[in-house]
Amino acid sequence: MATDNTIIHPDQAHAARILLHVSEKTVGLKSGLGAETIEDFEHGQAELDDAQQEQLRTALEELGADFLPEDADHGYGVRRRYNARKVRALNKWEGEGGPAL
C-alpha cells in the first residue's frame, strides 16, 4: 500500500536519469520541461505540479525506467525496464541507424 500520492520524487527522477545514462537536457526535451527545470527539481530547488511530474515520469518511462512504489515493507525506487541483455541489444540497434523504438 502506497504511503503518499507523489507521482515522482526528486531523488527518484535523478536516480532514473543516472541509471539510463541520459542528460538533463535529453529528459528536459523529451518531457517538455527543460533541462534547468529538471536540474532544479532533482536538487530540491523547485517543485513541479502534478501535470509536470506526470510529464517527467512519462518521459523517463519512455526512456526505459520503471518506478517502484513505496509500500509497508520497502521504500520507493527505480529500476531499468530492460535487463542487461536487452539494453545491449537496444544500444546496438541505436548505433546502427537511429533510436530503437
N, C-alpha and C positions, 0 to 999 in steps of 0.2 A: 504494500500500500504506500503510495507516494505521500511525502510529508509536506510538500509545498507545491505551488502552482507555477513556479518559474518555468518558462519554456526552455531557456538555456542559461546556464550560469557563466559568468565571465571566464572563470578558470577552465570550464568545460570547453568553451569556444577556443581558448588558447591551446589547450591540450589537443583538440581535434585538428587544429591547423598545423601544429607541430607534427603530429602523427602522420598527417597526409603530405607533409613537406610542401606546403603551399604558403605563399606570402600573404601578408595583409592586403596587398594590392589585388591579388587574384581573388581573394574572398570578397573584398570590397566591391570589385567589379561584378562578380557573379551574383552578389546579394543586392546590389544597387545602393549600398550604404556608404561606400568609400573607405579607403584604407585608413584614413585618420580616425574615422568613427569606430572602425574595428579595433584599432590600437587603443583608443581611449576606453572602449568598453572592456577589453581584455585586462586593462590595468586599473579598472575600477574608477576611472576618471569621468565616465559618462554612463548614463543609464539609457537603455533602449525601451521603447514602449512595446507592447505585446506584438504589434504588427512587425516592427523592426526585428524583434527577437525571432519571430517566425521566419522572416526573410533570411536571417543569418543561419538559423538552424537548417532550413531547406537547402541553402547553398552548400553548407558543409556536408549534408547528407548526400547531395548530388555529386559531391567530390569524393565520397566514399566513407563518411563517418557514420557510425551507429551510436546513438546516445542511450545510455542505460539510466533508468530512473532510480531514484533513491527509494529504498524500501525499509522495512523494520530491521533487517539484518545488515544491509550494506548501504554505503553512500552512493551518490550518483557518479556516473563515469562516462567514458567514451572509449570506443574501440574501432578498429578498422572493420569495414563491412566485408572486405575480402581477405582471405588467407594469403600467406606469403606467395604461394604458387600463382594464385590469380593476379596478385599485384605485379609479379614479374611478367606475366603474360600481357597484362594491360600496358605496362611500361614498354614492352617490346612492340606491341601494336601501335602505340602512340609514336614511337620512334620510326615507324615505317610509313608515316604519311599523315599524321594528324591524330586528334583525340579519339580514343576508342569510346564508343557510346554503348 
